[in-house]
């Protein structure tokens, strides 16, 4: 490899696939707003919160999956995975820490067990990524990084499915009351 020529990092194809899936998923998740209007419901502040939350999770995964493009700067793989883990961990951690306050601003509904599980899981992933960035107990590498992003995307899908049920059930209950 000559100077100025970027190396292809191990796992790059998988990371690009995860980024593509995250963006596709974000678009699909946003369709709930259209579906909600088709079945005769309006869009509440809580609905907007749910969609915004799904979009934020998806963009965190997509952005994090693109961070290893730091290979274009002739950095060692260890440094690339540390920087990528640091940014991904900080973004996911910030998302998790602010979740309750952002949710409380739009609804008084009790938080569901699924929301607690997914935010708790994402907090754990954020801590794991930060440990890899420092490196504490985990060496920076492609494996733990892609597993963390994949788990985050899976948790996001679980959260979406749980909230979809709440949104649709809430809309149907409103229809019954009328």
C-alpha positions as CSV (number, residue, x, y, z in Angstrom):
1,X,0.0,0.0,0.0
2,X,1.4,3.4,-1.0
3,X,1.3,6.5,1.1
4,X,-2.0,8.3,0.7
5,X,-3.9,5.1,-0.2
6,X,-6.4,4.2,2.4
7,X,-6.5,0.7,3.8
8,X,-9.7,-1.2,3.9
9,X,-10.4,-2.0,7.5
10,X,-11.7,-5.4,8.5
11,X,-15.4,-5.2,8.9
12,X,-15.9,-2.2,6.6
13,X,-18.4,-4.0,4.4
14,X,-20.4,-5.0,7.5
15,X,-20.3,-1.5,8.9
16,X,-21.5,0.0,5.6
17,X,-24.4,-2.5,5.6
18,X,-25.2,-1.5,9.2
19,X,-25.2,2.2,8.2
20,X,-27.5,1.4,5.3
21,X,-29.9,-0.7,7.5
22,X,-30.0,2.1,10.1
23,X,-31.0,4.7,7.6
24,X,-33.5,2.4,5.9
25,X,-35.0,1.5,9.3
26,X,-35.3,5.2,10.2
27,X,-37.3,5.8,7.0
28,X,-39.5,2.9,7.7
29,X,-40.1,3.9,11.3
30,X,-41.1,7.4,10.2
31,X,-43.9,5.8,8.1
32,X,-45.8,5.3,11.4
33,X,-46.8,8.9,11.2
34,X,-48.4,8.4,7.8
35,X,-50.0,5.1,9.0
36,X,-51.4,6.8,12.1
37,X,-53.0,9.5,9.9
38,X,-54.5,6.9,7.5
39,X,-56.3,5.1,10.4
40,X,-57.8,8.4,11.4
41,X,-55.5,9.6,14.2
42,X,-53.6,12.7,14.7
43,X,-50.0,12.9,15.6
44,X,-49.4,13.7,19.3
45,X,-46.3,15.1,20.9
46,X,-45.6,11.6,22.2
47,X,-45.8,10.2,18.7
48,X,-43.3,12.8,17.5
49,X,-41.1,11.9,20.5
50,X,-41.1,8.3,19.5
51,X,-40.3,9.0,15.9
52,X,-37.6,11.4,16.9
53,X,-36.1,8.8,19.3
54,X,-36.1,6.2,16.5
55,X,-34.4,8.6,14.1
56,X,-31.8,9.6,16.7
57,X,-30.9,6.0,17.4
58,X,-30.7,5.2,13.7
59,X,-28.5,8.2,13.0
60,X,-26.2,7.4,16.0
61,X,-25.7,3.9,14.5
62,X,-25.2,5.1,10.9
63,X,-22.8,7.9,12.0
64,X,-20.9,5.5,14.2
65,X,-20.7,2.9,11.5
66,X,-19.0,5.5,9.2
67,X,-16.5,6.6,11.8
68,X,-13.9,4.0,10.8
69,X,-13.4,6.0,7.6
70,X,-10.7,7.6,9.8
71,X,-8.5,5.0,8.0
72,X,-8.1,7.7,5.3
73,X,-5.9,9.6,7.8
74,X,-3.3,6.9,8.0
75,X,-4.1,6.1,11.6
76,X,-3.4,2.7,13.2
77,X,-6.3,0.3,13.5
78,X,-6.2,0.5,17.2
79,X,-6.5,4.3,17.2
80,X,-9.3,4.1,14.6
81,X,-11.3,1.7,16.8
82,X,-10.6,3.8,19.9
83,X,-11.7,7.0,18.3
84,X,-14.8,5.4,16.8
85,X,-15.7,3.7,20.1
86,X,-15.2,7.0,22.0
87,X,-17.6,8.9,19.7
88,X,-20.1,6.1,19.4
89,X,-20.1,5.6,23.2
90,X,-20.5,9.4,23.9
91,X,-23.4,9.7,21.5
92,X,-25.2,6.7,22.7
93,X,-24.5,7.6,26.4
94,X,-25.8,11.1,25.9
95,X,-28.9,9.7,24.2
96,X,-29.4,7.3,27.1
97,X,-28.8,9.8,29.9
98,X,-31.2,12.4,28.4
99,X,-33.9,9.9,27.5
100,X,-36.1,10.2,30.6
101,X,-36.0,14.0,30.6
102,X,-36.9,14.2,26.9
103,X,-39.7,11.7,27.4
104,X,-41.0,13.5,30.5
105,X,-41.2,16.7,28.5
106,X,-43.9,15.2,26.3
107,X,-45.8,12.7,28.4
108,X,-46.8,11.7,31.9
109,X,-47.4,8.1,30.9
110,X,-45.4,5.7,33.0
111,X,-42.3,4.4,31.2
112,X,-42.8,0.9,29.8
113,X,-40.6,-2.0,30.8
114,X,-39.5,-2.3,27.2
115,X,-38.3,1.3,27.2
116,X,-36.4,0.7,30.4
117,X,-34.8,-2.5,29.0
118,X,-33.8,-0.8,25.7
119,X,-32.4,2.3,27.3
120,X,-30.7,0.2,30.0
121,X,-29.2,-2.0,27.2
122,X,-28.0,1.0,25.3
123,X,-26.5,2.5,28.5
124,X,-24.6,-0.8,28.9
125,X,-23.4,-0.6,25.3
126,X,-22.3,3.0,25.7
127,X,-20.2,2.1,28.8
128,X,-18.7,-0.9,26.9
129,X,-17.8,1.4,24.0
130,X,-16.2,3.9,26.3
131,X,-14.3,1.1,28.1
132,X,-13.0,0.0,24.6
133,X,-12.0,3.6,23.8
134,X,-9.9,4.0,27.0
135,X,-9.0,0.8,26.7
136,X,-10.3,-0.7,30.0
137,X,-10.7,-4.5,30.0
138,X,-11.5,-4.5,26.3
139,X,-9.0,-4.1,23.5
140,X,-10.1,-1.8,20.7
141,X,-11.0,-4.0,17.7
142,X,-13.6,-4.4,14.9
143,X,-15.4,-7.3,16.6
144,X,-16.6,-5.6,19.8
145,X,-17.4,-2.4,17.8
146,X,-19.6,-4.0,15.2
147,X,-21.3,-6.1,17.9
148,X,-22.1,-3.0,19.8
149,X,-23.6,-1.2,16.8
150,X,-25.6,-4.3,15.8
151,X,-26.9,-4.6,19.4
152,X,-27.9,-1.0,19.4
153,X,-29.8,-1.3,16.1
154,X,-31.6,-4.5,17.5
155,X,-32.5,-2.7,20.7
156,X,-33.8,0.2,18.6
157,X,-36.1,-2.2,16.7
158,X,-37.3,-3.7,19.9
159,X,-38.1,-0.3,21.3
160,X,-39.9,0.6,18.1
161,X,-42.1,-2.5,18.2
162,X,-43.0,-1.8,21.8
163,X,-43.8,1.8,21.1
164,X,-45.7,0.9,18.0
165,X,-48.1,-1.2,20.1
166,X,-48.5,1.7,22.6
167,X,-49.2,4.2,19.8
168,X,-51.7,2.1,18.0
169,X,-53.4,0.8,21.1
170,X,-53.7,4.4,22.4
171,X,-55.3,5.5,19.1
172,X,-57.8,2.7,19.2
173,X,-58.7,3.4,22.8
174,X,-59.4,7.1,21.9
175,X,-61.6,5.9,19.0
176,X,-63.6,3.6,21.4
177,X,-64.2,6.5,23.9
178,X,-65.8,8.7,21.2
